[in-house]
Amino acid sequence: MSVLLVCEAAIRVRGLNRGANASTAKVQAPKRALMTVVTRKAYYFEDLELGMEATFEKTVQEADIAAFAEVSGDRNPVHLDREYAATTIFKEPIAHGLLTASYISTVFGMEMPGPGAIYVSQTLNFKAPVRIGDTVTAKVVVVDLVPSKKRARFDCTCSVNGKVVLDGEAMMMVPGRPE
């Protein structure tokens, strides 16, 4: 089930069920109608193993770039103006690098570790542009576990047609299994 969320500054989530296979919760954004959010099973720190991986795939639409520009305030014409973009090395509008990077966050928040995981750090290396119509595959792989702090380190990549367009590393705080 796909869900489109309109992000606003303060969003309150009610009814999330940690550890459930699949549940829904209503999210209330200020001045907007209720939205349905689909959550998946969360991994606790104790569930993670080296080499585990998860992915998320998204085809970038012009509307995604426009929405990201609105939310972020980054209205650089290389993203939004076809005529301007035609004068650049890219020859057409490209997605914001951080829009592409946000798909990594989607993996962490929705797939693995899932709800409750918190970013500690993220490095990003932008290798190639993402264009309207490109399907981006974000992939994370567990490469280190720090039991004393319940932290996990992940290698992160985003690729288009098998070509890496972004790579980096993330450190996440992962909740432990309740006792």
BAKOLPA-691010 format. One record per atom (N, C-alpha, C): residue number from 1; residue in three letters; atom name; x, y, z. Coordinates in Angstrom, 1 decimal. Atoms other than C-alpha are relative to their C-alpha. Layout:
NUM_ala_CA_X_Y_Z
...
REM end
This chain:
1_met_N_0.8_-1.2_0.0
1_met_CA_0.0_0.0_0.0
1_met_C_0.9_1.2_0.0
2_ser_N_-0.8_-1.3_0.1
2_ser_CA_1.5_3.4_-1.0
2_ser_C_-0.8_1.1_0.6
3_val_N_0.7_-1.1_-0.7
3_val_CA_0.7_6.5_1.0
3_val_C_0.8_1.2_-0.3
4_leu_N_-0.6_-1.3_0.2
4_leu_CA_1.4_10.1_0.0
4_leu_C_-0.3_0.8_1.2
5_leu_N_0.2_-0.9_-1.2
5_leu_CA_2.0_12.3_3.0
5_leu_C_0.4_1.4_-0.4
6_val_N_-0.4_-1.4_0.2
6_val_CA_2.0_16.0_2.9
6_val_C_0.6_0.5_1.4
7_cys_N_-0.7_-0.3_-1.2
7_cys_CA_4.6_17.1_5.4
7_cys_C_-0.3_1.5_0.5
8_glu_N_0.1_-1.3_-0.6
8_glu_CA_4.1_20.1_7.7
8_glu_C_0.9_0.0_1.2
9_ala_N_-1.0_-0.1_-1.1
9_ala_CA_6.1_21.4_10.6
9_ala_C_-0.3_-0.9_1.2
10_ala_N_0.3_0.9_-1.2
10_ala_CA_4.3_19.6_13.4
10_ala_C_-1.0_-1.0_-0.4
11_ile_N_0.9_1.1_0.3
11_ile_CA_2.8_16.2_12.8
11_ile_C_0.0_-0.9_1.2
12_arg_N_0.2_0.9_-1.2
12_arg_CA_1.4_14.1_15.6
12_arg_C_-0.5_-1.4_-0.5
13_val_N_0.4_1.4_0.4
13_val_CA_1.2_10.3_15.2
13_val_C_-0.6_-0.6_1.2
14_arg_N_0.7_0.7_-1.0
14_arg_CA_-1.3_8.4_17.2
14_arg_C_-0.2_-1.5_-0.4
15_gly_N_0.4_1.4_0.3
15_gly_CA_-1.7_4.6_17.5
15_gly_C_1.1_-0.8_-0.6
16_leu_N_-1.1_0.9_0.5
16_leu_CA_1.7_3.3_16.3
16_leu_C_0.2_-1.1_0.9
17_asn_N_-0.1_1.2_-0.8
17_asn_CA_2.2_-0.2_17.4
17_asn_C_1.4_-0.6_-0.3
18_arg_N_-1.3_0.6_0.2
18_arg_CA_5.9_-1.1_17.8
18_arg_C_0.0_-1.5_0.0
19_gly_N_-0.2_1.5_0.1
19_gly_CA_6.7_-4.6_16.7
19_gly_C_-1.2_-0.7_-0.7
20_ala_N_1.1_0.6_0.8
20_ala_CA_3.4_-5.2_14.9
20_ala_C_0.4_-0.2_-1.4
21_asn_N_-0.3_0.3_1.4
21_asn_CA_3.5_-6.7_11.5
21_asn_C_-0.4_1.1_-0.9
22_ala_N_0.4_-1.1_0.8
22_ala_CA_1.5_-4.0_9.9
22_ala_C_-1.2_0.6_0.8
23_ser_N_1.0_-0.7_-0.7
23_ser_CA_-0.7_-1.4_11.5
23_ser_C_-0.2_1.3_-0.7
24_thr_N_0.2_-1.3_0.5
24_thr_CA_-2.2_1.9_10.5
24_thr_C_-0.2_1.0_1.1
25_ala_N_0.2_-1.1_-1.0
25_ala_CA_-2.3_5.2_12.4
25_ala_C_-0.4_1.2_-0.7
26_lys_N_0.4_-1.3_0.6
26_lys_CA_-3.9_8.5_11.7
26_lys_C_1.0_1.0_0.4
27_val_N_-1.0_-1.1_-0.3
27_val_CA_-1.5_11.4_11.4
27_val_C_-0.8_1.3_-0.3
28_gln_N_0.7_-1.3_0.1
28_gln_CA_-2.9_14.9_11.9
28_gln_C_1.0_1.1_-0.3
29_ala_N_-0.8_-1.2_0.4
29_ala_CA_-1.1_17.7_10.1
29_ala_C_-0.8_1.2_0.2
30_pro_N_0.8_-1.2_-0.2
30_pro_CA_-2.1_21.2_11.1
30_pro_C_-0.7_0.5_-1.3
31_lys_N_0.8_-0.5_1.1
31_lys_CA_-4.8_22.6_8.8
31_lys_C_-0.1_-0.9_-1.2
32_arg_N_0.2_1.0_1.1
32_arg_CA_-5.0_19.4_6.8
32_arg_C_-0.9_-1.1_0.6
33_ala_N_0.8_1.2_-0.4
33_ala_CA_-7.3_16.3_6.9
33_ala_C_0.9_-1.1_0.5
34_leu_N_-0.7_1.2_-0.5
34_leu_CA_-6.3_13.1_8.7
34_leu_C_0.5_-0.8_-1.2
35_met_N_-0.6_0.8_1.0
35_met_CA_-4.0_10.9_6.7
35_met_C_0.3_-1.4_0.6
36_thr_N_-0.3_1.3_-0.4
36_thr_CA_-3.4_7.2_6.9
36_thr_C_1.5_-0.3_-0.2
37_val_N_-1.4_0.4_0.1
37_val_CA_0.2_6.0_7.6
37_val_C_0.1_-1.5_0.2
38_val_N_-0.2_1.4_-0.2
38_val_CA_1.2_2.4_7.1
38_val_C_1.3_-0.2_0.6
39_thr_N_-1.2_0.3_-0.7
39_thr_CA_3.8_1.1_9.5
39_thr_C_0.3_-1.5_-0.1
40_arg_N_-0.4_1.4_0.1
40_arg_CA_5.8_-2.1_9.3
40_arg_C_0.6_-0.4_1.3
41_lys_N_-0.7_0.6_-1.2
41_lys_CA_7.4_-4.4_11.8
41_lys_C_1.3_0.8_0.2
42_ala_N_-1.2_-0.6_-0.4
42_ala_CA_10.2_-2.6_13.6
42_ala_C_1.0_-1.0_0.5
43_tyr_N_-1.0_0.9_-0.5
43_tyr_CA_13.5_-4.3_14.2
43_tyr_C_0.6_0.7_1.3
44_tyr_N_-0.7_-0.4_-1.2
44_tyr_CA_14.9_-4.0_17.7
44_tyr_C_1.5_-0.2_-0.2
45_phe_N_-1.5_0.1_0.2
45_phe_CA_18.7_-3.6_18.1
45_phe_C_0.4_-1.5_0.0
46_glu_N_-0.4_1.4_-0.1
46_glu_CA_18.9_-7.3_19.1
46_glu_C_-0.4_-0.8_-1.2
47_asp_N_0.4_0.7_1.2
47_asp_CA_17.3_-8.3_15.8
47_asp_C_0.9_0.2_-1.1
48_leu_N_-0.8_-0.4_1.2
48_leu_CA_19.9_-6.7_13.6
48_leu_C_1.3_-0.9_0.0
49_glu_N_-1.2_0.9_0.2
49_glu_CA_22.8_-8.8_12.2
49_glu_C_0.8_0.7_-1.2
50_leu_N_-0.9_-0.5_1.1
50_leu_CA_25.8_-7.8_10.0
50_leu_C_-0.5_-0.6_-1.3
51_gly_N_0.4_0.4_1.3
51_gly_CA_24.9_-7.9_6.4
51_gly_C_-1.4_0.1_-0.4
52_met_N_1.4_-0.2_0.2
52_met_CA_21.2_-7.4_6.8
52_met_C_-0.2_1.2_-0.9
53_glu_N_0.3_-1.1_0.9
53_glu_CA_19.8_-5.1_4.1
53_glu_C_-1.4_0.3_-0.2
54_ala_N_1.3_-0.4_0.4
54_ala_CA_16.7_-3.2_3.1
54_ala_C_0.0_1.0_-1.0
55_thr_N_0.1_-1.0_1.1
55_thr_CA_15.6_-1.1_0.2
55_thr_C_-1.3_0.7_-0.1
56_phe_N_1.2_-0.7_0.4
56_phe_CA_13.1_1.4_-1.0
56_phe_C_0.1_0.5_-1.4
57_glu_N_-0.1_-0.4_1.4
57_glu_CA_12.3_2.3_-4.6
57_glu_C_-1.1_1.1_-0.2
58_lys_N_0.9_-1.1_0.3
58_lys_CA_10.7_5.5_-5.9
58_lys_C_0.4_0.6_-1.3
59_thr_N_-0.2_-0.7_1.2
59_thr_CA_10.3_7.0_-9.3
59_thr_C_-0.3_1.5_0.2
60_val_N_0.0_-1.5_-0.3
60_val_CA_11.0_10.8_-9.1
60_val_C_-0.9_0.6_-1.1
61_gln_N_0.9_-0.7_0.8
61_gln_CA_8.2_12.9_-10.5
61_gln_C_0.3_1.5_0.1
62_glu_N_-0.1_-1.4_0.0
62_glu_CA_8.2_16.6_-11.3
62_glu_C_-0.6_0.6_1.3
63_ala_N_0.7_-0.5_-1.2
63_ala_CA_5.7_17.1_-8.5
63_ala_C_0.8_-0.3_1.3
64_asp_N_-0.8_0.2_-1.2
64_asp_CA_8.1_15.5_-6.0
64_asp_C_1.1_1.1_0.2
65_ile_N_-1.0_-1.0_0.0
65_ile_CA_10.8_18.0_-6.9
65_ile_C_-0.6_1.4_0.4
66_ala_N_0.7_-1.2_-0.4
66_ala_CA_8.3_20.9_-6.6
66_ala_C_-0.4_0.0_1.4
67_ala_N_0.4_0.1_-1.4
67_ala_CA_7.0_19.7_-3.3
67_ala_C_1.3_0.1_0.9
68_phe_N_-1.2_-0.1_-0.8
68_phe_CA_10.6_19.3_-1.9
68_phe_C_0.5_1.4_0.0
69_ala_N_-0.4_-1.4_0.0
69_ala_CA_11.4_22.8_-3.1
69_ala_C_-0.8_0.9_0.9
70_glu_N_0.9_-0.7_-0.9
70_glu_CA_8.4_24.1_-1.3
70_glu_C_0.3_-0.2_1.5
71_val_N_-0.3_0.3_-1.4
71_val_CA_9.1_22.3_1.9
71_val_C_1.3_0.4_0.5
72_ser_N_-1.3_-0.3_-0.4
72_ser_CA_12.8_22.9_2.0
72_ser_C_0.4_1.5_-0.2
73_gly_N_-0.3_-1.3_0.3
73_gly_CA_12.8_26.4_0.6
73_gly_C_1.1_0.1_-1.1
74_asp_N_-1.1_0.0_1.0
74_asp_CA_15.5_25.4_-2.0
74_asp_C_-0.7_0.0_-1.4
75_arg_N_0.6_-0.3_1.3
75_arg_CA_14.1_26.9_-5.2
75_arg_C_1.0_0.3_-1.1
76_asn_N_-1.1_-0.2_1.0
76_asn_CA_17.4_26.7_-7.2
76_asn_C_-0.6_-0.4_-1.3
77_pro_N_0.6_0.2_1.3
77_pro_CA_16.3_27.0_-10.8
77_pro_C_0.5_-1.3_-0.8
78_val_N_-0.5_1.2_0.6
78_val_CA_18.4_24.0_-11.8
78_val_C_-1.0_-1.2_0.3
79_his_N_1.0_1.0_-0.3
79_his_CA_15.6_21.9_-10.2
79_his_C_-1.4_0.3_-0.6
80_leu_N_1.4_-0.4_0.2
80_leu_CA_12.5_23.9_-11.2
80_leu_C_-0.2_0.7_-1.4
81_asp_N_0.1_-0.8_1.2
81_asp_CA_13.2_25.9_-14.4
81_asp_C_0.7_-0.7_-1.2
82_arg_N_-0.6_0.7_1.2
82_arg_CA_13.6_23.9_-17.7
82_arg_C_0.9_0.8_-0.8
83_glu_N_-0.9_-0.8_0.8
83_glu_CA_15.0_26.8_-19.6
83_glu_C_1.3_0.3_0.7
84_tyr_N_-1.3_-0.2_-0.8
84_tyr_CA_17.6_27.6_-16.9
84_tyr_C_0.8_-1.3_0.0
85_ala_N_-0.7_1.3_-0.1
85_ala_CA_18.5_23.9_-16.5
85_ala_C_0.6_-0.4_-1.3
86_ala_N_-0.5_0.3_1.4
86_ala_CA_19.0_23.6_-20.3
86_ala_C_1.4_0.7_-0.2
87_thr_N_-1.2_-0.7_0.2
87_thr_CA_21.9_26.1_-19.9
87_thr_C_1.1_-0.6_0.9
88_thr_N_-1.0_0.6_-0.9
88_thr_CA_23.7_23.9_-17.3
88_thr_C_0.6_-1.3_-0.6
89_ile_N_-0.6_1.3_0.4
89_ile_CA_25.8_20.8_-17.6
89_ile_C_-1.0_-1.1_-0.1
90_phe_N_1.0_1.1_-0.1
90_phe_CA_22.7_18.7_-16.8
90_phe_C_-1.0_0.1_-1.2
91_lys_N_0.8_-0.2_1.2
91_lys_CA_20.7_20.1_-19.8
91_lys_C_-1.5_-0.2_0.3
92_glu_N_1.4_0.2_-0.4
92_glu_CA_17.4_19.4_-17.9
92_glu_C_-0.1_0.1_1.5
93_pro_N_0.2_-0.1_-1.5
93_pro_CA_16.0_19.8_-14.4
93_pro_C_0.5_-1.3_0.7
94_ile_N_-0.4_1.2_-0.8
94_ile_CA_17.5_17.5_-11.8
94_ile_C_-0.6_0.1_1.4
95_ala_N_0.6_0.0_-1.4
95_ala_CA_16.2_16.4_-8.4
95_ala_C_1.0_0.6_1.0
96_his_N_-0.9_-0.5_-1.1
96_his_CA_17.6_18.0_-5.2
96_his_C_0.8_-1.3_0.5
97_gly_N_-0.8_1.1_-0.6
97_gly_CA_20.4_15.8_-3.8
97_gly_C_-0.6_-0.5_1.3
98_leu_N_0.6_0.4_-1.3
98_leu_CA_18.7_15.8_-0.4
98_leu_C_-1.4_-0.7_-0.2
99_leu_N_1.2_0.8_0.3
99_leu_CA_15.4_14.6_-2.0
99_leu_C_0.4_-1.5_-0.2
100_thr_N_-0.5_1.3_0.2
100_thr_CA_17.4_11.6_-3.2
100_thr_C_0.4_-0.6_1.3
101_ala_N_-0.5_0.5_-1.3
101_ala_CA_19.1_11.2_0.2
101_ala_C_-1.2_-0.3_0.9
102_ser_N_1.1_0.3_-0.9
102_ser_CA_15.7_11.3_1.9
102_ser_C_-0.6_-1.4_-0.2
103_tyr_N_0.4_1.4_0.2
103_tyr_CA_14.9_7.9_0.4
103_tyr_C_0.7_-0.9_0.9
104_ile_N_-0.8_0.8_-1.0
104_ile_CA_17.6_6.5_2.7
104_ile_C_-0.8_0.1_1.3
105_ser_N_0.7_-0.2_-1.2
105_ser_CA_15.7_8.0_5.6
105_ser_C_-1.3_-0.8_0.0
106_thr_N_1.2_0.8_0.1
106_thr_CA_12.6_6.3_4.3
106_thr_C_0.3_-1.5_0.3
107_val_N_-0.3_1.4_-0.3
107_val_CA_14.3_2.9_4.5
107_val_C_0.2_-0.1_1.5
108_phe_N_-0.2_0.1_-1.5
108_phe_CA_15.4_3.6_8.1
108_phe_C_-1.3_0.1_0.8
109_gly_N_1.2_-0.3_-0.7
109_gly_CA_12.1_4.9_9.2
109_gly_C_-1.1_-1.0_-0.2
110_met_N_1.1_0.9_0.3
110_met_CA_9.8_2.4_7.5
110_met_C_0.4_-1.5_-0.2
111_glu_N_-0.4_1.3_0.3
111_glu_CA_11.8_-0.7_6.7
111_glu_C_0.9_-0.6_1.0
112_met_N_-1.0_0.5_-1.0
112_met_CA_14.9_-1.3_8.8
112_met_C_0.9_1.1_0.4
113_pro_N_0.6_0.7_-1.1
113_pro_CA_15.3_-0.6_11.6
113_pro_C_-1.5_0.2_0.1
114_gly_N_1.4_-0.2_-0.1
114_gly_CA_11.9_0.9_11.3
114_gly_C_-0.4_1.1_1.0
115_pro_N_0.5_-1.0_-1.0
115_pro_CA_9.7_3.1_13.6
115_pro_C_0.8_0.0_1.3
116_gly_N_-0.7_-0.2_-1.2
116_gly_CA_11.6_4.4_16.6
116_gly_C_1.5_0.1_-0.2
117_ala_N_-1.4_-0.2_0.2
117_ala_CA_15.1_4.4_15.0
117_ala_C_0.3_1.5_-0.2
118_ile_N_-0.3_-1.4_0.1
118_ile_CA_16.8_7.8_15.2
118_ile_C_1.4_0.2_-0.6
119_tyr_N_-1.3_-0.4_0.6
119_tyr_CA_19.6_9.3_13.1
119_tyr_C_1.0_0.5_1.0
120_val_N_-1.1_-0.6_-0.7
120_val_CA_22.9_10.0_14.8
120_val_C_0.9_0.8_-0.9
121_ser_N_-0.8_-0.7_1.0
121_ser_CA_24.9_10.9_11.7
121_ser_C_-0.2_-0.6_-1.4
122_gln_N_0.1_0.5_1.4
122_gln_CA_24.9_10.5_7.9
122_gln_C_1.0_0.8_-0.8
123_thr_N_-0.9_-0.7_1.0
123_thr_CA_27.6_11.2_5.3
123_thr_C_-0.7_-0.3_-1.4
124_leu_N_0.6_0.1_1.3
124_leu_CA_26.6_11.7_1.7
124_leu_C_1.0_0.4_-1.1
125_asn_N_-0.8_-0.3_1.1
125_asn_CA_28.6_11.6_-1.5
125_asn_C_-0.8_-0.1_-1.3
126_phe_N_0.9_0.0_1.2
126_phe_CA_26.7_12.7_-4.6
126_phe_C_0.9_-0.3_-1.2
127_lys_N_-0.8_0.5_1.1
127_lys_CA_28.0_10.8_-7.7
127_lys_C_-0.5_0.4_-1.3
128_ala_N_0.6_-0.3_1.2
128_ala_CA_25.5_11.6_-10.4
128_ala_C_-1.4_0.6_0.2
129_pro_N_1.3_-0.6_-0.2
129_pro_CA_22.3_13.6_-11.0
129_pro_C_-1.1_-1.0_-0.1
130_val_N_1.3_0.7_0.1
130_val_CA_18.8_12.2_-10.6
130_val_C_-0.9_0.9_-0.8
131_arg_N_0.8_-0.8_0.9
131_arg_CA_16.4_13.3_-13.3
131_arg_C_-1.5_-0.4_0.2
132_ile_N_1.4_0.3_0.0
132_ile_CA_12.6_13.4_-13.6
132_ile_C_-0.2_-1.3_-0.7
133_gly_N_0.2_1.3_0.7
133_gly_CA_11.4_9.9_-14.4
133_gly_C_0.9_-1.1_0.5
134_asp_N_-0.9_1.1_-0.5
134_asp_CA_14.4_8.1_-12.8
134_asp_C_-0.6_-0.7_1.1
135_thr_N_0.4_0.8_-1.1
135_thr_CA_13.6_5.3_-10.5
135_thr_C_1.2_-0.2_0.9
136_val_N_-1.1_0.1_-1.0
136_val_CA_15.8_5.5_-7.4
136_val_C_-0.2_-1.2_0.9
137_thr_N_0.0_1.0_-1.0
137_thr_CA_16.6_2.5_-5.3
137_thr_C_1.0_0.3_1.1
138_ala_N_-0.8_-0.2_-1.2
138_ala_CA_17.8_3.3_-1.8
138_ala_C_0.2_-1.3_0.7
139_lys_N_-0.3_1.3_-0.6
139_lys_CA_19.6_0.5_-0.1
139_lys_C_0.9_0.3_1.2
140_val_N_-0.9_-0.1_-1.2
140_val_CA_21.1_0.2_3.4
140_val_C_0.4_-1.4_0.4
141_val_N_-0.6_1.3_-0.5
141_val_CA_23.3_-2.6_4.8
141_val_C_0.6_0.2_1.3
142_val_N_-0.6_-0.1_-1.3
142_val_CA_24.2_-3.2_8.4
142_val_C_1.5_-0.4_-0.1
143_val_N_-1.4_0.3_0.1
143_val_CA_28.0_-3.0_8.6
143_val_C_0.7_-0.1_1.4
144_asp_N_-0.6_0.0_-1.4
144_asp_CA_28.7_-2.5_12.4
144_asp_C_-1.1_0.1_1.0
145_leu_N_0.9_-0.1_-1.1
145_leu_CA_26.8_-3.0_15.6
145_leu_C_0.8_0.4_1.3
146_val_N_-0.6_-0.5_-1.2
146_val_CA_27.7_-1.2_18.9
146_val_C_-1.0_-0.3_1.1
147_pro_N_1.0_0.4_-1.0
147_pro_CA_25.8_-3.1_21.6
147_pro_C_-0.1_0.9_1.3
148_ser_N_0.0_-0.8_-1.2
148_ser_CA_26.9_-0.9_24.5
148_ser_C_-0.8_1.3_-0.2
149_lys_N_0.7_-1.2_0.2
149_lys_CA_25.2_2.1_22.9
149_lys_C_-1.3_-0.3_-0.8
150_lys_N_1.2_0.4_0.8
150_lys_CA_22.5_0.2_20.9
150_lys_C_0.0_0.9_-1.3
151_arg_N_-0.1_-0.7_1.2
151_arg_CA_23.8_1.8_17.7
151_arg_C_0.4_-0.9_-1.1
152_ala_N_-0.3_0.8_1.2
152_ala_CA_24.1_0.4_14.2
152_ala_C_0.5_1.0_-1.1
153_arg_N_-0.6_-0.7_1.2
153_arg_CA_26.3_1.6_11.3
153_arg_C_-0.4_-0.6_-1.2
154_phe_N_0.5_0.6_1.3
154_phe_CA_25.0_1.2_7.8
154_phe_C_0.7_0.7_-1.2
155_asp_N_-0.4_-0.5_1.3
155_asp_CA_26.4_1.6_4.3
155_asp_C_-1.3_0.3_-0.7
156_cys_N_1.2_-0.4_0.7
156_cys_CA_23.9_3.5_2.2
156_cys_C_0.3_0.4_-1.4
157_thr_N_-0.1_-0.4_1.4
157_thr_CA_23.5_3.8_-1.5
157_thr_C_-1.4_0.4_-0.6
158_cys_N_1.2_-0.2_0.9
158_cys_CA_21.0_5.2_-4.0
158_cys_C_0.5_-0.2_-1.4
159_ser_N_-0.5_0.3_1.3
159_ser_CA_21.2_4.0_-7.5
159_ser_C_-1.2_0.1_-1.0
160_val_N_1.0_-0.1_1.1
160_val_CA_19.4_4.5_-10.8
160_val_C_0.5_-0.9_-1.1
161_asn_N_-0.4_1.0_1.0
161_asn_CA_19.5_1.6_-13.3
161_asn_C_1.3_-0.6_0.3
162_gly_N_-1.2_0.7_-0.4
162_gly_CA_22.2_0.0_-11.3
162_gly_C_1.3_0.9_0.2
163_lys_N_-1.2_-0.9_-0.2
163_lys_CA_24.5_3.1_-11.3
163_lys_C_-0.2_0.8_1.3
164_val_N_0.0_-0.7_-1.3
164_val_CA_25.3_4.6_-7.9
164_val_C_0.0_1.5_-0.3
165_val_N_0.1_-1.4_0.2
165_val_CA_24.1_8.2_-7.8
165_val_C_0.4_0.7_1.4
166_leu_N_-0.3_-0.5_-1.4
166_leu_CA_24.7_8.7_-4.0
166_leu_C_0.5_-1.2_0.8
167_asp_N_-0.4_1.0_-1.0
167_asp_CA_26.6_6.8_-1.3
167_asp_C_0.4_0.7_1.2
168_gly_N_-0.3_-0.6_-1.3
168_gly_CA_27.4_7.3_2.3
168_gly_C_-0.1_-1.0_1.1
169_glu_N_0.1_0.9_-1.2
169_glu_CA_27.3_5.9_5.8
169_glu_C_-0.9_0.7_1.0
170_ala_N_0.9_-0.6_-1.0
170_ala_CA_24.8_6.4_8.6
170_ala_C_0.2_-0.8_1.3
171_met_N_0.1_0.5_-1.3
171_met_CA_24.8_5.8_12.3
171_met_C_-1.4_0.2_0.6
172_met_N_1.3_-0.1_-0.5
172_met_CA_21.5_5.0_13.9
172_met_C_-0.1_-0.5_1.4
173_met_N_0.4_0.5_-1.3
173_met_CA_20.2_4.7_17.5
173_met_C_-1.2_-0.9_-0.3
174_val_N_1.1_1.0_0.3
174_val_CA_18.0_1.6_17.5
174_val_C_-0.5_-0.5_1.4
175_pro_N_0.5_0.4_-1.3
175_pro_CA_15.7_0.9_20.4
175_pro_C_0.2_-1.5_0.3
176_gly_N_-0.1_1.4_-0.4
176_gly_CA_16.3_-2.3_22.3
176_gly_C_-1.3_-0.6_0.3
177_arg_N_1.2_0.7_-0.3
177_arg_CA_13.8_-5.0_22.9
177_arg_C_-0.5_0.3_1.5
178_pro_N_0.5_-0.3_-1.3
178_pro_CA_11.6_-4.1_25.9
178_pro_C_0.1_-1.3_0.9
179_glu_N_-0.2_1.2_-0.9
179_glu_CA_12.2_-6.3_29.0
179_glu_C_-1.2_-0.3_0.7
REM end
